């Protein structure tokens, strides 16, 4: 259409439209949007080209990332080039496997408290919103492991501020025009107030640490003490703030969504839910889970992988080529947009048997080894792969095993379960369900 291009076709159901055009048109699809030309690449070879082989060519200079920077600042998710490389070098040691293993106990404590909180609704048959419960749980874990602060103490302030910021960021990314930030509209004022509240909390904690009032074994302390191995430089307060905000978003929102979708699938596939319960009972007995249990919680890992295949928390990744490039035999102009979509590639029938089916056994070693390395990329891929991938998988396994050992989750009949493709893939109407104690 004039001016709007393909936008009216994409907007009603982006997930369905992108899947359909990838199936009908091919591995490289070109779209025209207002002010920009975009491309969707679906083949794992092209995912590898964009995110791995030629990652330096594909920048984050896109409209979506510009909107995210307004809140997140220039953290690892939004930064680019040499600045990103410096920050990654500084932060990488904090996410070493041995260091994040120390956070397992905090994750399990938070999950065990959720077990206790679910006792009343299980006893009374009262429905709960599992998506909201997972947001609450992962917010607490993010607060304790990042800042040694349980946001539950000020859950209303933190949760309300985060929700306001995330919703407004989603709106700004997904609308053609938003009022300039300095206009005093109600939404702009709410967004600014929420951002100030989060800044206040984070910067206050950073200041206390800088003054040496307390030393904690958390990610903030690791980042404060980290140095660039090449230059010896440390992060300043502005960069620390940006990284903490980024990790709050990545470690809170995405993991919560992954767990919420996992419980949706377990409700629909009760045989898998029973097998997961049996694994948790066999491995844990009556004691809390530990980091040492992770290798034995293999089904929990496979269930999470299969859940993230079908409902990837990050469902699309945008990049902009700094110069003209060829992908799959097609010329891609510079400064256009190239999208790789986990939703499309993870469900494409060319790359998966029974692509719409929930089959954790596809992640058994003998089957997984036949996959293309980049047909599954829930944490992105290459040098820009999510720095917290190991942290997220450990959190997901421990939480899932802890809850599955005690409860069965049944979706509430008639409640709509609809994926909402915003910054992350949320259940649009939440996940209303009943929980049932298993002893």
Secondary structure, 3 states (H helix, E strand, C coil): CCCCCCHHHHHCCHHHHHHHHHHHHCCEEEEEECCEEEEEECCHHHHHHHHHHCCCCEECCCHHHHHHHHHHCCCCCCCCHHHHHHHHHHHHHHHCHHHHHHHHHHHHHHHHHHHHHHHHHHHHCCCEEHHHHHHHHHHHHHHHHHHCCCHHHHHHHHHHHHHHHHHHHHHHHHCCCCCCCCCCCHHHHHHHHHHHHHHHHHHHHHHHHHCCCCCCCCHHHHHHHCCCCCCCCCCCHHHHHHHHHHHHHHHHHHHHHHHHHHHHHHHHCHHHHHHHHHHHHHHHCCCCCCHHHHHHCHHHHHHHHHHHHHCCCCCCEEEEECCCEEECCEEECCCCEEEECHHHHHHCCCCCCCCCCCCHHHHCHHHHCCCCCCCCCCCCCHHHCCCCHHHHHHHHHHHHHHHHHHEEEEECCCCCCCEEECCCEEECCCCEEEEEECC
